Amino acid sequence: MTKINTEWALFAIIVMTSMLITATTLAGPVLAVKKSGSSVKAIHKTSKKTTTTAAHNHLRGVKLLSAHTIPSKITVGNRFSIGVTVFNNSSATITFVNGTCTSSPSPLSITFNRNAMIESQASAAATPCKAQQVTLKPGEHSQIKSPNLSSIIYAAAAPGITNATMIFKYGVETATSKSSISDATSRTYGFDIQQSAGPLSTTTTSTTTTSEPSPLKIPVPLN
């Protein structure tokens, strides 16, 4: 009887051990699936963050592009102007006056750090002029020049690299208001003023040839 009980005890131990091994084997894939799902979720979050950062770094707004001097080559003593392209890279419509009338201020003002001067001169009697307004929708662009009035002159005074600080003022149209909101953007543009060529100096070298007679020989009398 004792032998039979011992055999049943061993059989029970073997069965329990087998059940534990089976349970462990089945639990392995479940844990692996959960872990894999967590990894996929983490990758999705990283991709979303990267996309958001790229959109945040995309520059938007009103830009001053393709700045250039008129004429392209400037020497000391020249009068010149600066042209620029206004590009509306914002999501709103902007407006500004074209600056061709003395009664309305130019939307583009420029100051120089060195080598150039802003001069004012007396202009002829102002003719009747109605300021024209330029409207730029998102994605549109327009060229503008300064100075655009005969009473203002930019003059090159000295040679060297010159920085022009441009400030462009405009209005932003809004859907909730009939009047536009004033705004501005700025940019610094560098250009070179060259030394003017002076008059050519011609040096003439004259060569003078002198011819002197040989000394006169006086004959000596013989005794």
C-alpha positions as CSV (number, residue, x, y, z in Angstrom):
1,M,0.0,0.0,0.0
2,T,2.9,2.4,0.8
3,K,4.5,1.7,-2.6
4,I,1.3,2.6,-4.4
5,N,1.0,5.9,-2.5
6,T,4.6,6.7,-3.3
7,E,4.0,6.1,-7.0
8,W,0.9,8.3,-7.0
9,A,2.9,11.1,-5.3
10,L,5.6,10.9,-8.0
11,F,2.9,10.9,-10.7
12,A,1.3,14.0,-9.2
13,I,4.7,15.8,-9.1
14,I,5.4,15.0,-12.8
15,V,1.9,16.2,-13.8
16,M,2.3,19.5,-11.9
17,T,5.8,20.1,-13.4
18,S,4.4,19.5,-16.9
19,M,1.6,22.0,-16.3
20,L,4.0,24.7,-15.1
21,I,6.3,24.2,-18.1
22,T,3.3,24.5,-20.5
23,A,2.1,27.6,-18.8
24,T,5.5,29.3,-19.1
25,T,5.8,28.4,-22.8
26,L,2.4,29.9,-23.6
27,A,3.1,33.1,-21.6
28,G,6.3,33.8,-23.6
29,P,4.6,34.8,-26.9
30,V,2.1,36.9,-25.1
31,L,4.8,39.0,-23.5
32,A,6.7,39.3,-26.8
33,V,3.6,40.6,-28.5
34,K,3.0,43.2,-25.9
35,K,6.6,44.3,-26.0
36,S,6.5,44.6,-29.8
37,G,3.3,46.7,-29.7
38,S,5.0,49.1,-27.2
39,S,7.9,49.5,-29.6
40,V,5.6,50.3,-32.6
41,K,3.8,52.9,-30.5
42,A,7.1,54.6,-29.5
43,I,8.2,54.8,-33.2
44,H,4.9,56.5,-34.1
45,K,5.4,59.2,-31.5
46,T,8.9,59.9,-32.7
47,S,7.7,60.3,-36.3
48,K,5.0,62.7,-35.3
49,K,7.4,64.9,-33.3
50,T,9.8,65.1,-36.3
51,T,6.9,66.2,-38.6
52,T,5.8,68.9,-36.1
53,T,9.4,70.3,-35.7
54,A,9.8,70.5,-39.5
55,A,6.5,72.5,-39.8
56,H,7.5,74.8,-37.0
57,N,10.9,75.7,-38.7
58,H,9.2,76.6,-42.0
59,L,9.8,80.3,-42.3
60,R,6.7,82.4,-43.1
61,G,5.8,86.0,-43.3
62,V,6.6,89.0,-45.6
63,K,10.1,88.8,-47.1
64,L,12.3,91.2,-48.9
65,L,14.1,89.2,-51.6
66,S,16.5,89.9,-54.6
67,A,17.8,93.2,-53.3
68,H,20.1,95.0,-55.8
69,T,21.5,98.4,-56.6
70,I,20.5,100.5,-59.6
71,P,23.0,100.7,-61.4
72,S,24.6,97.4,-60.5
73,K,28.1,99.0,-60.4
74,I,28.5,102.1,-58.1
75,T,31.5,104.3,-57.9
76,V,32.2,107.3,-55.6
77,G,30.1,110.3,-56.7
78,N,27.3,108.2,-58.3
79,R,23.7,108.6,-57.5
80,F,21.9,105.3,-57.1
81,S,18.7,103.6,-55.9
82,I,18.0,100.1,-54.4
83,G,15.4,97.7,-55.7
84,V,13.8,94.8,-53.9
85,T,11.1,92.2,-54.4
86,V,8.3,92.0,-51.7
87,F,7.1,88.4,-51.3
88,N,4.0,87.7,-49.3
89,N,4.7,84.3,-47.7
90,S,2.1,84.8,-45.0
91,S,-1.5,83.5,-44.8
92,A,-3.0,87.0,-45.0
93,T,-3.5,89.6,-47.6
94,I,-1.2,92.7,-47.3
95,T,-1.5,96.2,-48.7
96,F,0.9,99.1,-49.2
97,V,1.2,102.3,-51.2
98,N,3.5,102.4,-54.2
99,G,5.4,105.5,-52.9
100,T,5.2,107.5,-56.2
101,C,3.4,110.4,-54.7
102,T,4.9,113.1,-52.5
103,S,1.7,113.2,-50.4
104,S,2.1,109.6,-49.3
105,P,5.3,108.2,-47.6
106,S,7.2,105.5,-49.3
107,P,6.7,102.0,-47.7
108,L,10.4,101.3,-48.0
109,S,12.9,103.3,-46.0
110,I,16.6,102.8,-46.1
111,T,19.5,103.9,-43.9
112,F,23.3,103.4,-44.5
113,N,26.0,102.6,-42.0
114,R,28.8,104.3,-44.0
115,N,30.0,105.4,-47.4
116,A,26.6,106.6,-48.7
117,M,24.5,109.7,-48.0
118,I,20.8,110.5,-48.2
119,E,20.4,113.9,-49.8
120,S,17.3,116.1,-50.1
121,Q,16.8,118.4,-53.0
122,A,14.2,121.0,-54.0
123,S,11.7,119.5,-56.4
124,A,9.6,121.1,-58.9
125,A,6.0,122.1,-58.2
126,A,4.2,118.9,-57.1
127,T,1.7,117.7,-59.7
128,P,-1.7,116.3,-58.6
129,C,-1.1,112.6,-57.7
130,K,-3.4,110.0,-56.2
131,A,-1.5,107.4,-54.2
132,Q,-1.9,103.9,-55.6
133,Q,-2.3,101.0,-53.3
134,V,-0.7,97.6,-54.0
135,T,-2.5,94.4,-52.8
136,L,-0.6,91.2,-52.4
137,K,-2.4,87.9,-51.6
138,P,-0.6,85.0,-50.1
139,G,2.0,83.7,-52.5
140,E,2.1,86.9,-54.6
141,H,5.1,89.3,-55.0
142,S,5.8,92.8,-56.3
143,Q,8.9,94.9,-57.1
144,I,9.6,98.2,-55.3
145,K,12.3,100.8,-55.5
146,S,13.8,103.4,-53.1
147,P,14.1,106.3,-53.4
148,N,11.1,106.6,-55.8
149,L,10.7,110.4,-55.4
150,S,12.7,113.1,-57.1
151,S,13.2,115.0,-53.8
152,I,15.4,112.2,-52.3
153,I,18.8,111.1,-53.6
154,Y,21.2,108.3,-52.5
155,A,24.8,109.4,-53.2
156,A,28.0,107.3,-53.0
157,A,30.5,109.3,-50.8
158,A,33.4,106.9,-50.2
159,P,34.6,103.5,-51.4
160,G,34.1,100.3,-49.4
161,I,31.4,97.8,-48.3
162,T,28.2,99.5,-47.3
163,N,25.3,98.0,-45.4
164,A,21.8,99.2,-46.2
165,T,19.1,98.6,-43.6
166,M,15.7,98.3,-45.3
167,I,12.4,98.7,-43.4
168,F,9.2,97.8,-45.3
169,K,5.9,98.9,-43.8
170,Y,2.6,97.4,-44.8
171,G,-0.9,96.7,-43.7
172,V,-2.5,93.3,-42.9
173,E,-6.1,92.7,-43.8
174,T,-8.2,90.9,-41.3
175,A,-11.6,89.2,-41.6
176,T,-12.9,90.7,-38.3
177,S,-12.0,94.4,-39.0
178,K,-12.5,96.8,-42.0
179,S,-9.2,98.6,-41.3
180,S,-5.8,96.9,-41.7
181,I,-3.3,96.2,-39.0
182,S,0.1,98.0,-39.4
183,D,3.2,95.8,-39.6
184,A,6.7,95.9,-40.8
185,T,9.7,93.7,-41.8
186,S,13.4,94.6,-42.2
187,R,16.5,93.3,-43.9
188,T,20.2,94.3,-44.2
189,Y,21.7,94.4,-47.7
190,G,25.5,94.8,-48.3
191,F,27.0,96.2,-51.5
192,D,30.3,97.5,-52.6
193,I,31.1,101.1,-53.6
194,Q,34.2,101.3,-55.8
195,Q,36.7,104.1,-56.1
196,S,36.2,106.3,-59.0
197,A,38.9,106.3,-61.7
198,G,40.8,109.6,-61.7
199,P,42.2,111.3,-64.9
200,L,45.1,109.5,-66.5
201,S,48.4,111.2,-65.8
202,T,50.9,111.2,-68.7
203,T,54.5,111.7,-68.0
204,T,56.7,112.9,-70.9
205,T,60.4,112.4,-70.7
206,S,62.4,114.7,-72.9
207,T,66.0,113.9,-73.8
208,T,68.3,116.7,-74.6
209,T,71.5,116.0,-76.5
210,T,74.3,118.6,-76.3
211,S,77.3,118.7,-78.6
212,E,80.4,120.6,-77.4
213,P,83.3,121.5,-79.8
214,S,86.6,119.9,-79.1
215,P,89.2,122.4,-77.6
216,L,91.1,124.4,-80.1
217,K,94.8,123.4,-80.4
218,I,97.2,126.4,-81.0
219,P,100.4,125.4,-82.9
220,V,103.6,126.1,-80.9
221,P,106.3,127.9,-83.0
222,L,109.6,126.0,-83.5
223,N,112.9,127.8,-82.5
